[in-house]
Amino acid sequence: MLLNRIFKYESSIDTVNIPEYSAYSYTKYSLFIKKRNITLLAVPTMWSVAHGGKRRYLGETYEKINFKGFNNYNVEKITELSTIPHNRNTMTTVLKYLTPEIYSPTIFNGDILSPFNSVNRIYYKYLVTFLLNGTAKIDFKPKMNNTQLIKGQALIDYSSGRIISASMKGEYDMVNFSLDINMGEEGIKSLLPTDVKLLCRFRFFGNVTEGQFQAFYGLPQLVSDSIKNQKDILALVRPVPLTSDESLLYKIDKETNAKKDSVDSTSVNRNENKIKKVLWDIVGDNVVNRIKSNFGKNNEGYLKINPILNPLYMGYDHRRGFTYKVDVRLNYMFTPNSLLSTRFRAGYSFKQKQLYYTVPTIFWYNKRKNGFLEFEFGNGNWISNSKVLDKAQQVLGDSIINNHAKMIYFKDRYFKFVNNYDFNDYIGLQAGVIFHNRLAVDKVGYKLAGMPEGYVSVAPLVELQYRPIGWNGPSVEIDYERGIKGFLGGNINYERMEFDAQWKLKLKRLETLQMRLGSGFYTLKGEHTYFLDYSNFRENHIPGGWNDDWSGEFELLNSNKYNDSKWYTRANITYENQLLFCAHIPVLGHFIEMERIYASILGSQDCKPYIELGYGFTTRLFSMGVFLSNDSGQVKEFGCKFGFELFRHW
């Protein structure tokens, strides 16, 4: 009965009719670099404390929180004070532990299964102790040793099931943590913490960093919001005073900085300091950390460059071998309803020795209606077609063809321009034009054969989008594309239609079911249609991480199997669960964060049918998937896909 009251408590609170209001928060933190070596320099956000002379750091922040609804708020920083060099943010991955959502299926923004949500009760054991003052104590522990589960205890109001306070311990993403939470007393505030204390320890290749964080929420306004970036106001807003050790840290840091400024004031030391700043604080920091910067008078612009040396941007699959990726994003907001966004994504395949890139630029002229203009250009994999080679071979003979081994391959460069507009949450329309230039890698052979060295297609396109239940449900797209010979330099006639339906259905806990169904066919194929490809069914040449493109795709399938076909029909389904098979293995199962089962089937002229099955899992270090294919009743290929996941939350 008590457990049921806890599980139902959130639903007993009105989380819809909440007036907008503002409150203030104060956070104090300290870090102790217990052990460190050179590898700490490679950890994102840890650069500032990895090469400094100090081992103890202290910081405080004071913020205003504007609530617009339950779990809908924005944070406005008023001031901060820190002994970390240049006031850099460090160990930001643990900040999510300071805003726990203990009644939700996951406590920390998609991580750690909450023992206070009914869908997770199958993973926990509970021991209830009734106390004499109308409260009860619940001890909980996981039924298996897994990084997504925690242990601890909570103090409960017996009559309502409201959680008064809770403490919990766990380990996730190389961080051991211990959390003490005090909750509000009534209404919507009883679903939110009033103060949180976090003790954590991060270990990595012999490095040990200990942290202590304490956050207070729902504080009254004690100073004017206009007094920003003035560190002296922290003395007025601290809900708890500094300890003598903390005051001493601030004093030592102030004296050290004053002495450093005095030494650096000489011309010789000033030049040496500039060189050090460039080498350590600019180049080194930006190599291992994400570069994030706002610009503009009111911070309208935003630039983000992913770390250059972060292993997260390396991957492996059987076809491309090892790949290294680069990702740069640039946004500029003109008004709340208009935005310009540019993204540069590139990847280099060491096995194929090919550079892939795509550069989409999108201008949202009406974000409320998802109205945007998109211009995208990039390249794809080298494509091939035996029919064009056979035609050249008839003219040149086998001897010349054998001396031009790369004649079968063509490069593919493209650009696309479209306009998209959604009339409502259910129907959208997109129209534009797409241009492909497929150019022979070895042009000499085709010159000798008197054949074209390249093939250009220019096609107007139209796409109708239908979302039966809105943005959070399935989506259906119908595409029409018509290549016109002679239009803007095109020399290929074709007409194609495609149908694509996708649905990422969130079940309970962290479980999801991802489904995709699609079909396409040509109603016209003119001369030189050797290298046509489908718009909804193509390889992703710059594969991302676990949550990017590890679902709804064929991992082992060669694109020639469907590009040559006049029609295709495909279906993909992926089931994702955080505790499926490997999570139950002793010791090793502790590190499994998520598991997936894949099943895909394709029908085309050359595949009757093609079936692909797979299994994958992700850990704090890497993700891995293994796949087996069956083509027309025969086992065809076995392959794997690998991607680094290290520091993806950092």
Protein Blocks (a to p, Z undefined) as FASTA:
>chain_A
ZZmmmmmmmmmpcfklccddddddddddddddfbacfklmmpghklmmmmmmbfbdcddd
ddddddfbehiacdddfbdcdfbehhiaehklmmmmmmccfkbmblngoiajafkbfklm
mmpccdddddfeopacdddddfbdcfkbccddddddfknopafbdcddddeehiacdddd
dddfbhjllmpcfbdcddddddeehiacdddddddehiacfbdfklghiaklmmmmmmbd
cdfklmmmmmmmmmmmmmmmmmmmpmklmmmmmmmmmmmmmmmmmmmmccdddedjkopa
ccddddfklmklgccdfklmpaddddddddddfbfkbccdddddddddfklopacddddd
dddfblknopacddddddddddddfklmmmmmmmnommlmmmmmmlmpccdddddddddd
dfblmbccdddddddddddfblmlmmmnopafbdcdddddddddddfkbjklccdddddd
dddehiahiabdcddddddddddddfehjbccdddddddddfbdcehilmgccfklccdf
bdcdfklmmghiafkbcfklmmmpmbdcddddddddfblmlmmpghjlmmpmbdcddddd
dddfklccddddddddddfkbccddddddeehiafbdcdddddfehklZZ
